[in-house]
Amino acid sequence: MMDEITETQKENRNEDGFDLAFKTLMHRTDILSKLVVEWIPELKGKEDDYVRRCLSPDGTNIVRGRETELKNVHNGMVNADCIFDITFPSDEGRIGLILGIEGQSKGNPGYPIVNRAMTYASFMLSDQVGKDYRNQRYGDAKKVYAVWIMLHPKAEFRNKVFRYKMQGVCEWPLNCQVELPAIDLMDLIFVNIGDSGSEAPNDMLGILNTIFTTDLRRQERDELLRETYKLALDDELSRDLETIRMSMGSELREVLAEEWKQEFMEKAEQEVIERTKKEWLQSGEITTREQFIESLVNIIRINQAKGLSLDVCMGFVPSEYTDEVLERLGKE
């Protein structure tokens, strides 16, 4: 089943405007052709017409995609945003590569985002079995490029692109001279969006920074895309971009609110820790080791009652007293 976004799908999915606008954008041949040349080395330096034919062999401005609901034999499933076949004209229409694109709002979703990216890419590899090749012909597996567009990355990551590859090494003997090739079946690429005014090293990052900005008015954004990046914007595309801009503003407020909350909690916890240290240092009644341990235990109880975890409390117990304090706490 192909994942072409139709008018019926648009009508049925209005409840998620950003998601639909993002996917519609990535399915446009004219836009995707300007992005993939920086993601996929096999297309680097190729003429735009050649790249467009690799994405859309039928010559339309819509890139048809693969089924984005991926399953494995253990009934696990992931729902990807966009998955595309890359076909090279010289290969008579045979699939050469597979490209997955995800739009990720939160830079820190509560788990390592690279683990999720690896999982999705692995699903795209295993999904080929029985579809792209059969009978254990693993040499026919298509390379997967998994691109994650990070819409609200950490400040130090903004306007940067990271690429993960798998490389083999010889671990024994220690003076091993054997050079192992990279396992060239999977690239993970993280595109960290910057501000619209950021100095972008290439058109790919410049276009994405412009599309996903919240600090440009509609007319300014559209003119920049037309004049600088030579994109033809019709009214429908302009509306989709405006939907993205409005949604980005709403999501940005939520992301910032979560970041501020986390920062506040970390500062509050640190204040409690510092206050506790001062209490220990200012206590003049402790004269024996036993009294000091009892004081540590009492203060830990007090701070646990305030919501501080045992791990945090034990983090500032002098190491020479750790075992005795834990033993005392364990007997209570």
Buried (B, 14 or more C-beta within 10 A) or exposed (E): EEBEBEEEEEEEEEEEBBEBBBBBBBBBBBBBBBBBBBBBEBBEEBEEEEBBBBBBBEEEBBBBBBEBBBEEEEEEEBEBBBBBBBBBEEEEEEBBBBBBBBBBBBBBEEEEBEEBBBBBBBBBBBBBBEEBBEEEEEEEBBBBBBBBBBBBBEEEBBBBBBEBEEEEEEEEEEEEEEEEEEEEBBBBBBBBBBBBEBEBEEBBBBBBBBBBBBEBEEEEBBEBBEEEBEBEBEEEBBEBBBBBBBBBEEBBEEBEEBBEEEEEEEEEBEEBBEEBEEEBEEEEEBEEEEEBBBBBBEBBEEBBEEEBEEEBBBEBBEEEBEEBBBEBBEEE
